[in-house]
Amino acid sequence: MYRVNEIFYSLQGEGFNTGRAAVFVRFAGCNLRCPFCDTDFTHGEPMSAEQIAERVFAYSTNPDTLIVLTGGEPSLQVDEPLIRLLHGHGQSVAIETNGTHSIPDTINWVTVSPKAGSTVVLTKADEVKIVLTPETQSLLDTWRQTIEAKHYYLQPCSCANTDEVVAYILKHPEWRLSLQTHKYLHIQ
């Protein structure tokens, strides 16, 4: 059984897939306690892989709809049997992870969002997305050198330090801006 906080349909609001229709599976539980986290991941409904897939496909069986596994920290629960079921209608499966645990190889899109004070074990991703805080700024070069990715994004912390992030990117154009557009649009 998996512990799931919620499953919902919306637009991806961050990173490379911003604006894409997606079904989000938000898992309960996390191995980190980030002070800026905007998710109540402490409560979770026990669900089987089949129940998760059924609820996901109730939203969409369209292969253009992305399935995003998020949390909490999804890598604590996600496994190959669940990924196989979620691929059942031809959808792509993405994960947003802090990178501290290994993940199944069959996930189509990997977003690693490392946090200060954690040990990242994932060294390859499709994108790295870092919430810029005083603690993470000193680690940007390290993460860029140790996590191989196609895209590198910096994101303001809860939309509060956007000017600081923009200024940093203007000086370091190897980074791109990721905004939490779902917050600006007032959607889930």
HELIX and SHEET records of a PDB file:
HELIX    1   1 ALA A   49  TYR A   59  1                                  11    
HELIX    2   2 PRO A   74  LEU A   76  5                                   3    
HELIX    3   3 GLU A   80  LEU A   86  1                                   7    
HELIX    4   4 HIS A   87  HIS A   89  5                                   3    
HELIX    5   5 PRO A  134  GLN A  137  1                                   4    
HELIX    6   6 LEU A  140  THR A  146  1                                   7    
HELIX    7   7 THR A  162  LYS A  171  1                                  10    
HELIX    8   8 THR A  181  LEU A  185  1                                   5    
SHEET    1   A 9 GLU A  45  MET A  47  0                                        
SHEET    2   A 9 TYR A   2  LEU A  11 -1                                        
SHEET    3   A 9 ALA A  21  PHE A  27 -1                                        
SHEET    4   A 9 LEU A  66  THR A  70  1                                        
SHEET    5   A 9 VAL A  93  THR A  97  1                                        
SHEET    6   A 9 TRP A 109  VAL A 112  1                                        
SHEET    7   A 9 GLU A 127  VAL A 131  1                                        
SHEET    8   A 9 HIS A 151  GLN A 155  1                                        
SHEET    9   A 9 ARG A 176  LEU A 177  1                                        
END                                                                             
